[in-house]
């Protein structure tokens, strides 16, 4: 089975200083550029498109090999060059590019080519920094719908997203119900839980408490490296199950003297977490991390859709079909969250299925184990549903 091969990021820009892009908060941006990639061919009826939303710190580069994205304020490291869902997208794979036209775009507020805090403000000629407005997941979806308009796609065959990407899928499905047929949230939920809010808040505090954050105006310097490293370590412990983390850490070599302060790093597990943070700070921007965290913190599916409760929101989706994936070892979006989502869909009369993936890898299973998901994705995307 071959992949999609070498790919390049493309860019779509809309808005002008005279007619700026208006966000849901009322704040404006003089223009927005969206970094995106596509795989496969759009059919004559534009009916075979699948929009894939990346997770928290992903990018538009979902499949294939992309050596470099021009103009980034962060490093496009080795771990960025292979598409983050390369095992899922391609000829004959779970999302088959011989059948589907796949679109993946970087979040508004991100740092991989879509307009974000590290982007140059065209009205001032310097990075936005602290002046970049807060964004919501609804804003991110709205921007990607503008991209679909640009590509001539009126209705998606499917929208697929994991983790925070699954929350974006739900935002699209409930606010643009006529523009998508199949909805696939993976290891996600319909609301931000108390535990997520606490973890997210800890990460925001870690970044903004670093003196090098400078209120968000640290460009062109390296910025709050220590704070961003700590934030990643706080978040990473929810991405991988403890068993998988211990297994990986057994092979880590602790180098004397590495790590923070006088304590340093003393055990393989500490070394593993330290290296996760070290790798991350090279490839991600702290301001973008804070903005996306803020969007996660303020996610409100009901309010964004102008509804009174979640059942009313999902009642708009009765012409759609939902495929929900849970991961039994997930401690970022616990399986109970997908069970709750399925209950709301049932109450709203929406056709849905739910599959529990059994994995020892935790939340990151959706990135690492395509074989566990592929049969169910293929069936969902290609075969008629029978109620």
ABEGO torsion letter per residue (X at the ends): XBBAEBBBBBBBBBEBAABBBBBAAGBBBABBBBBBBBBEBBBAAGAABBBBBBBAABBABABEBBABBBGBABBBBAAAABBAAAAABEBGBABBAAABBBBBBBBBGBAAGBBBAABBBAAAGBBAEAABBBBBAAAAAAAAAAAAAAAGBABBABBBBBEAAAAAAAAAAAABAAABABBBBBGBBABBBAAAAAAAAAAAAAAAABAAAGGGBAOABAEBAAAAAAAAAAAAAAABBAAAAAAAAAABBBBBGBEBEAAEBABAAAAAAAAAAAAAAAABBAAAAAAAAAAAAABBAAAAAGBABAAAAAAAAAABBBBBBBBAABAABBAAAAAAAAAAAAAAGBBBBBBBBBBAAEAAAAAABAAAAAAAAAAAAABBBBX
